[in-house]
Amino acid sequence: MDARRGPFDEFAIAAAVLTRLPVGAGAAQPGSVAAAGWAFPLVGAGVGALCALAFFAAALLGLAAGPAALLAVLAGVAITGAFHEDGLADTADGFGGGGSRDQKLAIMRDSRQGTFGVIAIVLSIGLRAAAIASIGDPIHAGLALIAAHAASRGALPATMRLLPPARSDGLGAAAGRPSRTVAIAAAVIGAAIALATLGPLAGALALLLAGGAVVLAAMLARRQIGGYTGDVLGFFQQTGEIVMLLAAAAG
């Protein structure tokens, strides 16, 4: 019988799933990832803070806003092991290159990257770096990074609850279905972090735009493959993060 997991254990599971940091979490049992979903935005805030630190350090070294912003994005890629970017690329390849649902799922499972996937990664990194660079000020850019990383991950448990897994195996199915309480808690924590870092008005607008983008992405996933996979969750996260950063830059 598995020992009951506490909040710290669930936070460690969330960190182990979403990053490559040596958090020392044990092997996740079926459904434990879904139960740890409330901690997703907290882990995201930590990732965003490390990205903000990279941007601040680059600025201190005298780098211009563009190269510093690119280093901040690459810091996030390194911390997460390009986990979400890989999901975005696989989803783009599958949705763009497959004819039937089965073909799309097969392409998404192929480790080789196609044209759609490469374009998606280039656009993701480019748009995020451009948004951060346009904010310019290290403090405001750092706060935007924390908000975007937290809120984009806070939306994932809700999509996992509302959409069915597209296949019976794989990371998406093994993660389990978050409870309503977990989904609400994750969304509230992510939104609270965004409002605290961006301010009430700018934060609310960014959340509204990012939430709408994730909803559209979820509708696309349902239409394309009937639900979500682990790759599709990466697609959702990247969509939310990009839109949050663009909204923060526009504000």
N, C-alpha and C positions, 0 to 999 in steps of 0.2 A: 504494500500500500504506500502511495506517495505521501510524503510529509506535506502538511498544509503550508503553502507559500505565503509569506508576508509581503508587505509593500516593498521592502528593500530587495527581497528576492525577485519580485516582479519587475522592479526598476532595472535590476541587473540583467534579467532576461531581455527586456526591451533594448537595453544598451548593447547586449550581445548580438541581437538580431539586426539592429539598425546601424551599428558601427563595427569597426574592426579593433576597438579598444580592448585591452586585456582586462576585462572586468571580473573574470573568474566565475561567471555564471555556469551552473551545471547544465547538463543536456536538457533541453526543453521537452516536456512531455506533451502529448497531444492536447491541444486546447490551451496550453499555458501561454502561448504568444497572444492569443485573443484576450485572455484574462489580464495580461500585462499592458494592454493597449492604452489604458489611462495614462501610462508613463511615457507614451510616445512623444507628446509635445515637450515634456521635460528633457528627454534625451535630445530632441531637436534644438531646444534652447541652448543646451550645452554645446552641441555642434556649431550652432550659430555664433556662440561666444568665442569659440576657438577660431572660427573664420574671421570674426571681428578682430581678434588679437593679431592674426596674420596681416590683416589690412593695416592695422595701427603700426605694427612693427615695420612693414614696408614703407609706410609714410614717414616714420621716424628716420629711416635710412635714406630718405630723399627721393624715393621713387615717385613718379607722377601717378595721378589717380588711376589711369588705365592699367598699367602694369601691376599696381598694388591691388586693384580690384580683381584682376585675373588670378593673382596669387591667392586671394581670399577664396575665390571659387575653387581653385585647385586644392586648397587646404581642406575644404569640405569633401572633395572627391577622395582625397587621401584618407581622411578620417573614416569615411563610410565604405572605403574600398570600391568606390564607383557603383555601389549597390543599386542606387536609384537610377543612375544614368544608364546602367546596363538594362534595367527594366524598361526604361523609356525607349531605348534603341530597339530592343526585341519587340516591343509593342508596335513601334512604328513600322518595323519590317513586316510583322505579321498582318497588321491591319492594312498596310499599303500594298503588300505583295501577294497575299492569299486570296483565292477566289471564294472558297467555301469556308465554313467554320472550322472544319477539320484541318484544312490546309493552313489557315491562319495559326491555329494552335501548334501545328507541326513546325512552322517557320519560327514561331516564338521560342520553341524549345531548342532550335538549332543554335549552337554557340557561335557560329560564324555571323559576322555583321554584313548587312546589305546596304544598298544605297540609302534607303529611307532611314535606316538606323544611324548611319554616319551623319546624315544631314540633321537628324533630330538632336544628336549630341552636340554638333557644332552650333546649332541655333540655341540650345539650352545654355551652354557655356557662354556664348557670345552675348545673349540677351541679359543674363545675370551679371556678367562682368560690366556690360555697358550701363546697366541700371545702377550698380554700386558706384561706378566711376562718376556718373552724373550727379549722384548725391554728394560725392566729394569729401565732405567733412568726415573725418574718421569716427567721431562720436555718433553722428546721425547715421552714417553708413553701418556702423557696428550694431546700433539698435535695430535698424532695418533687417540686418542679417539674422539677429536673434528672433525677431518677429516672424520672418518668412520661414525659417527652419522649424520653429515651434508650431505655427499655425498649419503649415502644410502637412506635418505629421499628425497633428491633432485631428485632422479630417479623415485619416485612414480608417480608424475603427468604425466610423459611421458608414463608410462605403462597404466595409467588410460585413456589416450587419444588414445593410439594405440590398446588397447584390449577392447572388449565389455564386459559389465557386464554379468556374467554367469547366473544370475537370475534376475528377475524383481523387487525383493524386497531385503531388507537387506542393510547393511551399504555401500557396494560397489555401488549399484544402487542409493541409496539416496544421495551419495556424489556428483553425477553429473559428467559431462565430462569436464575436464579442457580445456580451450582454448589453441590454439597453443602458444600464447604469454606466458601464465602461465606456460606451460610445458617447454618451452625453458628457461624462467627466472629461474625456479626452478633448472633445470639442470646446468645452467651457474653459479648460486650462489653456489650450492653445489660443483661444480668443482673448482670454484675460492677459496673457503674455503680450500678445500683439497690441492690445489697447494700452497696456502699461508702457510699452517701449515706443510706440508710434504716436501716442496721444489719442484721446477719444474720437475726434473727428476723422483724422487721417487713418487711424487704426480701423474704425468702423467701415470706412470706404474701402480700404484695402481688403478687409475680411469679406465684404460684400462681393467685390470683384473676384477675389480668389475662390470664394465659395461657389459663385456662379460658374466659374471656369471648371471647377472640379465636378460640379453637377453635370455640366455638358460632357465632360470626359467620361463620367459614369454612364451617361445615356449612350454615348458612342460605344463603350465597351459592351453594354448589354446588347446593342444592335449587332455588333460585329461578332462576338463570341458567346453571348448569352450570360455574361457575368464577369468575374475577375479572376486573375491568376496573380502569382507573386510579381511577375513582370508588370502587370497592369497596375498594381499598387505603386510600383516605382513611377509609372506614367502619371498617376494621380498626384504623387508627391511633387514631382518635378513641375507639373502644371501649376499647382498651388504656390510653390516657391517662386517660380518665374513671375507669376501675376502679382504676388505680394511685393516683390522687389520693384517691379515696374510701377505699381501703384505708389509705393513709397517714393520713388524717384520723381514721379509726376507731381506728387504733393509738395 
